[in-house]
Amino acid sequence: MGLLSKKDAKLITDPLADNNPITIQVLGICSALAITAELEASIVMSIAVLFVLSVGNVVISLLRNIIPSKIRIIVQLIVVATLVIIVDLVLKAFAYELSKTLSVFVGLIITNCIIMGRFEAFALANAPGKAFLDGIGNSLGYAVILIIVGFFRELLGSGTLLGIQVLGDPIEKTGVYAFGYENNGFMLLAPMALVTVGIIIWVQRSRNTALVEDH
Amino acid sequence: MEKRTDKNSYTIIFATVMVIIVGALLAFLATYLKPRIDENKRLEKQQNILYAMGINDNDEKSVVFISTNEVAEKFDKYITKQIVIQGDKVTEDNEAYLIDLKKETALAKNGAERRLPLFIGEKDGEKYYIIPMLGKGLWDAVWGYISLDKNLVVKGVFFDHKGETPGLGANINQRFFMDDFAGEHITDGNTFKGITIAKGNADPKNERKEDFRVDAIAGSTITGDGLTAMIKKDLKMYMPYLQILNK
């Protein structure tokens, strides 16, 4: 990381593990539940959040000295909503196919609490450059968890990855299905996303006990 | 001392200016891009209609539409006739595919006679009757096109949705689901049956074509029920007209 000072690099690496927005800050759980039944959806959502969070962080950071504190949450909401609508309109006009894939996520991005959380906790108090790095870091941290959860849910729930059958054909009974293996349809339902995130939190905290909260 | 940005007057001015800027920006962008977006939607309709009658660039597994450069030409070639059924009246209309089903449904609710667009295609000497459908899924609208031959057997379908759950209900526009419909019957003699989308029909490969059932997608019961209702309701309206074809 020769390009970045140690402090700046930490802005990116911290959210990947020890200050992960999902497993440590417990933000953005709703979208992690909703769209991780497929790996592809997880990846698309991660990219969308990466864009909105990093650009949004910069905008809020630029405005941080002139935003009235009484209505700052509403201002943040307007910034997110505007960014998302602009992206949606431009995609609809110039990349219609892609916009159809993304349209489902538009509402989920606006309501993603990681975005509001980072605006409130970081962008309002820091310079644009730092805010940008913080946005990248946190959305990557979000992406890591989403992709892990999406990977396991799609693999165990449908026996596919990115829509490609990797465990054999469940109807023709080839691959592992020949030995009596069955897809676990329960993995496709939202509760199993919560259980999977729970397992990640458990593994992470048992490896690094400093993260365990006092009671 | 109170900060400048904490004053009520400042807050109100800030809010007003922000709303004006953002509103103007979005309004400008939406108006400026509207013609392009409308054109994209029009071509998409043509692609969807052709898809339902089996004209597409599908590879082995995935859905590939006719490219947007060619779609207008192919649409003119394969869709030989577009008609609008309104009560007992049947008229030809080359822009029938642009009829907004949502508006027609609203009209029908207010007691007016709704217009039913029907597209007649011809491929390899065989006639296809393509019917547009609109219904409700779990979160938002679902819609589609179904093509029938003259014996009212399904030749192909196309489904799409506005906001069904990714990985579950959103998969109604995938091949593994849509391909199952080809060959299904929708009538038993002269009785209209429709197609029910349900799990547990002991026929996951969908080999039985005369059971009026297609295997559902796991975890998307409400989306499937929405499609079932849509197929039953919308096809039924065309039945009086379509059954004349048989005679």
Interface residues (C-beta under 8 A of the other chain):
Chain A: A34 I35 T36 A37 E38 A41 N65 I66 I67 P68 S69 K70 I71 I74 V75 I78 T82 I85 I86 L89 V90 K92 A93 F94 Y96 S103 V104 F105 G107 R153 E154 G163 I171 G185 L188 L189
Chain B: K3 T5 D6 Y10 T11 F14 A15 M18 V19 V22 L25 L26 L29 A30 L33 R36 I37 N40 E44 K61 S62 K162 G163 E164 T165 P166 G167 L168 A170 P204 K205 A218 G219
